[in-house]
Amino acid sequence: MLDKLDAEFAFGREALDVRAYRQELLSSNIANADTPGYKARDVDFASSLAGALKKTGVAVHTASNTATLPMAQPAGVTSGMSMASTTPGHMSGKSTLSPAGGMPDDYGNLQYRVPTQPALDGNTVDIDTERVQFADNTLHFESGMTMLSSQIKTMLSAIQSGS
């Protein structure tokens, strides 16, 4: 009986876990907006949730488990752009991103944002993008909590009315 209840709540629980993990990454990006060399990180929510559900044995019914976030892809700052130095003392302006991701058991693979305007100090955090992603993730987390609470209340109501 308890295994059926656990399976019933597995999707919501895993979705909230992935959202909480993503919130940690986004808040870390915001906190390091002025740190030289910091690479903005994120995860693809859909594939991370699918991977987490596969680990728990829950069947996944999605159209595509490999969809990538439009703003979170493997890194490459110098995608066709280069800076010209007009004086010998100027920096070259060529910077590359190297993966320095998290633990292998994280939810999916960490991805690095492709910056819209690369900084010379190597930092790839765009504070406006991070704030929007943070607010969006917060909204989805809160709606997930509301859905899970509603599901629990419905089950409690059914249990109490049946006795």
C-alpha positions in Angstrom: 0.0 0.0 0.0 2.7 2.5 0.9 4.7 1.7 -2.2 1.6 2.7 -4.3 1.4 6.0 -2.3 5.1 6.6 -2.8 4.8 6.0 -6.6 1.8 8.4 -6.7 3.9 11.2 -5.2 7.2 10.3 -7.0 6.8 12.6 -9.9 5.9 15.7 -7.8 8.7 14.9 -5.3 11.3 14.5 -8.0 10.1 17.6 -9.9 10.5 19.6 -6.7 13.9 18.2 -6.0 15.1 19.1 -9.5 13.6 22.6 -9.2 15.3 23.1 -5.8 18.7 22.0 -7.3 18.2 24.4 -10.2 17.4 27.2 -7.8 20.7 26.5 -6.0 22.5 26.8 -9.3 20.8 30.0 -10.3 21.4 31.6 -6.9 25.0 30.6 -7.2 25.2 32.3 -10.6 23.7 35.5 -9.2 26.0 35.5 -6.1 29.0 35.2 -8.4 28.0 37.8 -11.0 31.2 39.8 -10.2 33.6 36.9 -9.7 36.2 36.9 -12.5 36.3 33.7 -14.5 33.0 32.3 -13.1 31.0 30.3 -15.6 27.2 30.6 -15.3 25.7 27.1 -14.9 22.3 25.6 -15.3 20.5 22.2 -16.0 18.0 21.2 -18.5 14.9 20.6 -16.3 13.1 18.1 -18.6 16.0 15.8 -19.1 17.1 16.1 -15.4 13.6 15.2 -14.2 13.4 12.3 -16.7 16.8 11.0 -15.4 15.7 11.3 -11.8 12.5 9.5 -12.5 14.3 6.7 -14.3 16.5 6.2 -11.2 13.4 5.8 -9.0 11.8 3.5 -11.5 8.9 5.7 -12.5 7.8 5.5 -16.2 8.5 8.6 -18.1 6.1 9.7 -20.9 7.6 12.7 -22.6 7.9 13.6 -26.2 11.6 14.2 -26.0 14.0 13.7 -23.0 16.9 15.3 -24.8 15.5 18.9 -25.3 18.1 21.5 -24.5 17.4 24.8 -22.9 17.7 27.7 -25.3 20.1 29.5 -23.1 22.0 26.7 -21.5 24.2 24.8 -23.9 27.8 23.5 -23.8 30.0 26.6 -23.5 31.6 28.6 -26.2 32.2 32.3 -25.7 34.1 32.9 -28.9 31.3 31.8 -31.3 32.6 33.8 -34.3 33.5 36.9 -32.3 36.9 38.3 -31.8 38.3 41.5 -30.4 40.9 43.6 -32.1 43.7 45.0 -30.0 44.7 48.4 -31.2 47.6 48.8 -28.7 50.1 46.2 -27.7 49.1 46.5 -24.0 45.4 45.4 -24.8 44.1 42.0 -23.8 43.6 39.6 -26.7 39.9 39.1 -25.9 39.9 35.4 -26.6 38.4 33.5 -23.8 37.3 29.9 -23.6 35.1 28.1 -21.2 36.2 24.8 -19.6 33.8 22.5 -17.8 34.2 22.6 -14.0 30.8 21.1 -13.2 29.3 19.5 -10.2 29.2 15.9 -8.9 28.5 13.1 -11.4 25.3 12.2 -9.4 23.8 15.7 -10.0 20.5 15.9 -11.8 21.6 15.6 -15.4 24.7 17.3 -16.8 25.5 20.8 -15.8 25.5 23.1 -18.8 27.1 26.4 -19.2 25.3 29.4 -20.6 26.4 31.0 -23.8 26.8 34.7 -22.9 25.1 37.3 -25.0 27.9 39.7 -24.2 31.1 38.1 -23.0 33.1 39.8 -20.3 36.9 40.3 -20.6 37.4 38.8 -17.1 35.8 35.5 -18.2 32.6 35.8 -16.2 29.6 34.6 -18.2 26.8 35.6 -15.8 24.2 37.9 -17.3 22.4 39.1 -14.2 19.2 40.0 -16.1 19.0 36.5 -17.6 19.7 34.9 -14.2 17.0 37.0 -12.5 14.4 36.0 -15.1 15.4 32.3 -14.8 15.3 32.5 -11.0 11.9 34.0 -11.0 10.6 31.5 -13.6 12.0 28.6 -11.6 10.5 30.0 -8.3 7.1 30.2 -10.0 7.3 26.7 -11.2 8.5 25.4 -7.8 5.6 27.1 -6.1 3.0 25.7 -8.6 4.6 22.3 -8.1 4.1 22.7 -4.3 0.5 23.7 -4.8 -0.2 20.7 -7.0 1.5 18.3 -4.6 -0.4 19.9 -1.6 -3.7 19.6 -3.5 -2.9 15.9 -4.3 -2.2 15.2 -0.6 -5.4 17.0 0.5 -7.5 15.0 -2.0 -6.1 11.8 -0.7 -6.6 12.8 2.9 -10.2 13.7 2.1 -10.8 10.4 0.4 -9.3 8.5 3.4 -11.3 10.4 5.9 -14.6 10.2 4.1 -14.1 6.4 3.6 -13.8 5.6 7.3 
